[in-house]
C-alpha cells in the first residue's frame, strides 16, 4: 500500500495528544467551566474574568470548542461561549457531579511525572515524588493535608458515576452490611446506603483519612447508616461484613500484595459473601481497553511494580484464595466491577 493510500492522522493525533490534554487540564485548573456556568460569554469577557493575557483569546476558547469541551454561538469577535451539557455537569466545581478533581490532580502531579515515562520503561522505577524526596507517594500524601484532600477528592470524582452504577447493577438485596476497604471520603458507602435503605455501610481507611470521611458522611442524608473505622489493611485483619468493596485499591500494589488483600477479604467474608473491586479492568485479550492499559502505565509511574489487570487475572487470583466464582459488571467512565463470591 502506497503512502498516498495511508493516513498519518491517527499517529499525529495520538503522538501530539498532550497538546489537547494540556489545554483541557489548564481549562479545568483555571475554572473555565465553573466561570461559564449557565452563561454565554464572549472571549473578552471570559479573558477578563479569568485574568488571562490578550494572546489567549480567541485561540484558547476556540480550541476548547474544537475539542468538544465548549459550544460556540456566532463567529468573530461576537462569538459567545457556553458549556456543553457534559462540561456543565461534570466540570463545574460547585456541582456534586464534578469529576474535575481527578483532572486537577493530573495537572498538578501526573502531567509532569509522565514526562519521565521513558525512564520508567527502562528502569521499572517510579517517577513521582520519590525521585525528589526519597519517600513513597502515599507517605508524601499522608504528610501533606492539602495534597491528601486533593487526592481524596480526585478519587471521589472519578468514582461517583461507577458508584451509582454499581448500586443498580449488583443485587444487594441479599446482604445487610458493606465494608468499603480504602473508602477515602466515604463516597461509595453513602451512595450504596442512598440506593439501598436496608444496608448498613462502613468506610474503612487509615486513621489520617477518617476525619475527611467523617465530614463528608455527616453532610449526607444517610449518616445514620454509614460509619467510619480505621486500620491498615497490611497490618490489621479486615472487619467482617457481608460484602467487601475495594475501589481503585488493588491496582496500587504488586502481585504479592494484591493476593494478600484478596486473601484478607476472603477471611473477612461469610459463606455467600462477595468481594467487589472497582477498577479500569483491562480486556482479557489486552487489545481494546486503552484506558486500562494506560492506567497500568500510570501505576508504573507511581509505584514501579504496581499494575492494572484483567477480569481473567482477577478470577485466577480469587479462585486461588478460595472464592468459588467471579463475574465482571460493566460500569461507566471506563470502569468495571469484578465480583468474587465466597
LINMO-V929768 format. One line per field, one symbol per residue. ss: DSSP state (A for helix, B for strand, O for the rest). phi: phi as a letter, one per 40 degrees, with the letter a starting at -180 (. if undefined). burial: # if it has 9 or more other ideal C-beta (glycine too) atoms within 8 Angstrom, else .. Layout:
ss: ???
phi: ???
burial: ???
This chain:
ss: OOAAAOOOAAAAAAAOAAAAAAAAAAAAAAOAAAAAOOOOBBAAAAAAAAOOOAAAOOAAAAAAAAOOOBBBBOOAAAOBBBBOAAAAAAOOOOOOOOOAAAAAAAAAAAAAAAAAAAAAAAAOOOOOOAAAAOOOAAAAAAAOAAAAAAAAAAAAAAAAAAAAAAAAAOOOOOOOBBBBBOOOOOAAAAAAAAAOOOOBBBBBBOAAAAAAAAAAAAOOOOOOOBBBBBOOOOOOOOOOOOBBBBBOOAAAOOAAAAAAAAAAAAAAOOOOOBBBBBBOOBOOOOOOOAAAAAAAAAAAAAAOOOOOOBAAAAAAAAAAAOOOBBBBBBOOOOOBBBBBBO
phi: .ccccbbcdcdccccbccccdcccccccccgdccccfccbbcccccccccfccdccbcdccccccccgbbbbbgbgcccbbbccdccccbbcccbcccbcdcccccccbcdccccbddccccbgbcbbdcccbgbcdccccccbdccccdcccccccccccdccccdccbccccbbbbbccgcfcgdccccccccbcccbbbcbacdccdcccdcccccbcbccbbbbabibcbbbccccacbbbacfbdccbccdcdcccccccdccccdgcbbbbbacdccdcfbbccccccccccccdcbgccacabccdddcccccchccababbcbcggbabcbbbc
burial: ....................#########.######....###..##..#.#....#..######.#.##.#......######..######.....##########.###.##.##.##.....#####.....##..###....#####################.##.#..#.####################..########..##.###.##..#.#..##.####.#....##.##############..##########.##...###########.....#..##.#########..######..##.###.#.#..#.##.#...########
